[in-house]
């Protein structure tokens, strides 16, 4: 039985179109989005999800806030679990789900980054978070080094923990700081591959990213939000921005990572750049 059918059976007075069709499961915890029409039933629905998914806890997630993208979250039922370990494709992420974000909708993109990374590459992860791209690459690929930069001290502490948890201390160096400032000072001309896994302002970090590319050029994976139906126009804007800074840019491709809102998609642009 599917979740919507299960809830409709237990809540016969509720219009089924308002009921959720699924929840996201991380580390034995269900993360649920609910429509405002169900606000008064949220605790009852939380208890029903404990039964349906057989999880330790149920939390309602409203979204994220601020440049550090902290989750807005509320405990509904079960234990008040905060710290979890989420497993994916042979690697693990430890995090405080009430303070930090790990988007399950990006799981394929994490795996794709690991598959694209070639033996011996130097990788720069400019917005590392808890290691959502760093860890899969370090575990599943064979880079010579990954430099992972994170601004949020809480996320940085979990980045350090996840490096140890996955046994990749020999190939990952974590740095606490603003990548826009850190990269031109510490990592000029070192990277074969750069991951810009952030949105709401990734464009301003392009000059720093370009400064880190090796003289022979390298690949940049640029994440941002694009208006649905105007993605190709936005891709061209990014290419134009790179070329305006004195680099040749070749588009390798772009893909929709996930739907972000009714009007926007989260996309990633893969491009090769080299200084003119």
N, C-alpha and C positions, 0 to 999 in steps of 0.2 A: 504494500500500500504506500502511496506517495504522501508526502507531508500535507499537502493541501486537502487531500481526501480524508486523511486522519483527523485533521483539525475540523473539517466540516462535519464529520460524524460526531465529534465531541462538543462542538459549538453550533448546534443546529439553528440557533437564532441569528447567526451572523451571516451576512451576505458573503458567499464564497469568493467573490471577485476581490474582496479586501484581504483575504488570507494569504500568507506567504507560501510560496511553492517550495522553498528550500532554505536551509541555513548553511553557513560555512563552518566546517569543523577543523579546529586547530588544537592540537595537544590535549584532546579530550574535552574541549570546550566548544559549545555551539555559539556562533556569532550570528545574530538575527537582525534583519531590517524589517521594521513594521510600518505600515501606513498609519497616519495620525488618527484615522477612524477607529483604530484598535487600541488607542492609548489606555482606556479604562480596563481593557482585558489583558494588558501586557504581562502581568504576573501570572495569570492563569495560563496564558499561552506559553510562558516560560516553563511552567511546571509540566505542561503537556510535551514540550520538546525534550525535557529530561527523560521522559518515558519513551518517546519515539526514537531518539538517537542513542539513548543509554550513555549519556555524557555526564561529566562531573558538575558542570555548571552551564548556565545559559546567560548570555549577555546581549543586550540590545545595542546595536551600533548605529549612531546617527550620521557619522561622517568624520571628517578630520578638520583640524583648525591650525592656522598659523604656518609660518615658513618651515617649521620643523614637523609639520603634518602629524600632530598628535591626535589620537583617536578621541572622539566624543562618545562615551560608552557608559552603559548603565547595567548593573547586576540585576537579573530578574529572578533566578532560581538556582538552587543547588549550592555548592560550596562557593565561597568568594575566592576563586582562583585568580592569581595575578600572573605569576611567572609560569611559563609553559615551555615545552620543547616540541617544536613542530618538525616532522620528518618529511623529506621530499627527495625522491630519486637518489637515495644513498647518502645524503648529507642532512645536517640538522641545524635548526635555528632556535636559539634560546632568546626569549624576550619577555618583557612585562607587557601583556596585551592591553593593560589599562593606560599605558604611557607611550607605547611605541607601535608603529604600524608595520605589518607585513602583508602585502596584498596577494591573496591567493590567485587573483586573476592574472598575475604576472608570472605564474609558475612556468608556463611554456617559454616565455621570454628568457627566464633565468637559464633554462635548459638549453635554449638556442645559443645564448652567449657562450656557454661552455663548449658547445659543439663547434662554434666558429673559431674559437681560440686555437692557434697553431702551436706546435711544440716550440719551446724556447722563446716565446713572445714576452715582451714586457708590457704589462697591462696597467693602465691608470684608471681607477674607479673614483670619479670625482665627487660623487654624492653617495658615499658607501652605505650609509645607514647602519643597520646591524650586520651587514655583509650579504645582502640579498643577491647581489651579482658576484661579489668577491668569492664567497664560499663555494658556490657551484663550479666556478672556473677553477678554483684551487683544488677541489676534490676530483673533478671529472676530467680536467684537461692537464696539460703539462707545460704551463708557462714557466719562464725562468724567474719572474718576479711579478707580484701584484702590489701596487701602491694604492692604499685605500684611505681616502680622506673623508672625514665626517666632522661636521660643525657642532652637532648636538652632543653635549657631554654624556647624557644618558645612553644615547644610541652608540656612542663611541665605546663605552664600557661593555656593552653587549657585543659589539664588534670584536673586542679583545677576547671576550669569553667564547664567542663562536669560532674564532681562529683556533683556540685551544681545544674546544669541544670536538672539532673536526680534524685535529692533528695536522694543521697546515702552517705551523709557525715558521717553518723553514722557507716558505715561499711568499708569505704575506707580510707586508709592513704597514701598520696602521698609523695614521697621523691625525691628530685632533686639530681642527682649524677650518678656516674658510678657504675652499679650494680656489676661489678667484684670486686670493692673495698668496696662498701657499704654492700653487703650481708654478707660476713664473719664477719664483725664487728658488725652489728646490728641485723641480723636475723638468727643467728646460731641455728639450731635445732628447728625451729618453724613451718615449713610448711608441710601441708598434700599434697599440689598440687602446682607445679611450672610450669609457662608458660614462655617459651623462644621463644617469637614471633618475631624473627629477623633472618636475614641471612647475609652472608658475614662475618663469624667469630664467630658464635655461639659456636663452639667447645671450644674456649678458656675460655668460661664462665661456662663450666661444673663443674670444681672444686668448684666454688662459689655456684652453684646450689646445689650440693651434700651436702655442708656444712649446707645448710638451711633446709634439710629434718629432720623431727622428728626421734628420735631413732627407732621408729617402722617402719620407711621407709615411702615412699610416691611416688606419680606419677609425672613424668616430661613429659611435652609436648615440644619436641625439634624440632624447625623449621630450615630448611636449604635448600639450592639448591643442587640437585643431578643430575648427568648426566642421561639423558633419557636412559632407558634400563639397568642402573647400580644402580638403587635405592636400591635393596636388599643388594648389596655389601656395599653401603654406610651405610645402617641401621646397618649392622654387625660391621662396623668400629666404629659407635657411641656406640654400646653395649660393644665392646672391650675396648673403651676408658674409659667408666664408670667402668668396672671391673678392669682395670689396676690401678685405684685410690683406690682400696680396698673395692669396693662395689659389692654386688650381684645384677645383673640386669636381669629383666624378660621382654621380649618384649610383650606388650599388643596389638600392631598392628601399622600399619603406613598407611597413605593415601596421595594421591596426592591432594594438595590444589588447584593448578592451573598450567597451563603451564607458564613458565617464559620467555623462549626463544626457538629458534629452537633446541637447544641441551640440555636444562635444564628444570627440573620441580621443583616447590616449593613443598616440602613434609613436613609432620609433623610426628614425631615418638613419639608414646605413650609408655612409659616404667615405670616399677615399680623398684625402687632401695632401697636397705637397706645396711647399713654398715656391713661388715663381722664380 
